[in-house]
Amino acid sequence: MSDHYELEGRRIAKFNEIAAVIARDLGLRPLSELSWAEGRRIAEDANHAIEEWEMIEMDLAQSGPTLQMLLRQYHEICEQILEL
């Protein structure tokens, strides 16, 4: 079970990295300084990017390789969780 907790922690940390890159790309302040509404918007944008990653991968090229890499890593972590 500790593997599951470790992977879940990594998944959450990766989500936060994705959200931070999205906020930065939008010209917003660091996540810890955002209002509740701004944070919710960024979380929704991050969830959308995660859910639609394979379909929007070409559109992500303009966001740079960082977001693409983080999304790929996020999905790899999720796959590892499912394999437990």
C-alpha positions as CSV (number, residue, x, y, z in Angstrom):
1,M,0.0,0.0,0.0
2,S,2.9,2.4,0.6
3,D,3.7,2.2,-3.2
4,H,0.2,3.5,-3.8
5,Y,0.6,6.4,-1.4
6,E,3.9,7.3,-2.9
7,L,2.5,7.3,-6.4
8,E,-0.5,9.3,-5.3
9,G,1.8,11.9,-3.8
10,R,3.8,12.1,-7.0
11,R,0.6,12.4,-9.0
12,I,-0.6,15.3,-6.9
13,A,2.8,17.0,-7.0
14,K,2.9,16.6,-10.8
15,F,-0.6,18.1,-11.0
16,N,0.6,21.1,-9.1
17,E,3.6,21.5,-11.5
18,I,1.2,21.4,-14.4
19,A,-1.0,24.0,-12.8
20,A,2.0,26.2,-12.1
21,V,3.2,26.1,-15.7
22,I,-0.3,27.0,-16.9
23,A,-0.5,29.9,-14.5
24,R,2.9,31.1,-15.6
25,D,2.0,30.8,-19.3
26,L,-1.1,32.9,-18.6
27,G,1.0,35.6,-16.9
28,L,-0.5,35.0,-13.5
29,R,1.3,35.1,-10.1
30,P,2.6,31.9,-8.4
31,L,-0.2,29.5,-7.4
32,S,0.2,30.3,-3.7
33,E,-0.7,33.9,-4.4
34,L,-3.7,33.4,-6.6
35,S,-7.3,34.1,-5.4
36,W,-9.6,31.2,-4.9
37,A,-11.3,32.0,-8.3
38,E,-8.0,32.2,-10.1
39,G,-6.8,28.9,-8.5
40,R,-10.0,27.2,-9.5
41,R,-9.7,28.4,-13.1
42,I,-6.1,27.1,-13.2
43,A,-7.1,23.8,-11.7
44,E,-9.9,23.4,-14.3
45,D,-7.4,24.3,-17.1
46,A,-4.9,21.7,-15.7
47,N,-7.6,19.0,-15.5
48,H,-8.6,19.8,-19.1
49,A,-5.0,19.6,-20.3
50,I,-4.6,16.3,-18.5
51,E,-7.9,14.8,-19.8
52,E,-7.3,16.0,-23.4
53,W,-3.5,15.6,-23.5
54,E,-3.3,13.2,-26.4
55,M,-5.9,15.0,-28.5
56,I,-4.4,18.5,-27.9
57,E,-0.7,17.5,-27.9
58,M,-0.1,19.5,-31.1
59,D,-1.8,22.6,-29.7
60,L,0.5,22.3,-26.7
61,A,3.6,22.8,-28.9
62,Q,3.1,26.6,-28.5
63,S,3.1,26.2,-24.7
64,G,6.6,24.7,-24.9
65,P,8.1,21.4,-24.1
66,T,7.8,21.8,-20.3
67,L,4.0,21.4,-20.2
68,Q,4.2,18.4,-22.7
69,M,6.8,16.7,-20.5
70,L,4.8,17.3,-17.3
71,L,1.6,15.9,-18.9
72,R,3.4,12.8,-20.1
73,Q,5.0,12.2,-16.7
74,Y,1.6,12.7,-15.0
75,H,0.0,10.0,-17.3
76,E,3.0,7.7,-16.6
77,I,2.4,8.0,-12.9
78,C,-1.3,7.3,-13.3
79,E,-0.5,4.2,-15.4
80,Q,1.7,3.0,-12.5
81,I,-1.1,3.6,-10.0
82,L,-3.5,1.5,-12.2
83,E,-0.9,-1.3,-12.4
84,L,-0.8,-1.7,-8.6
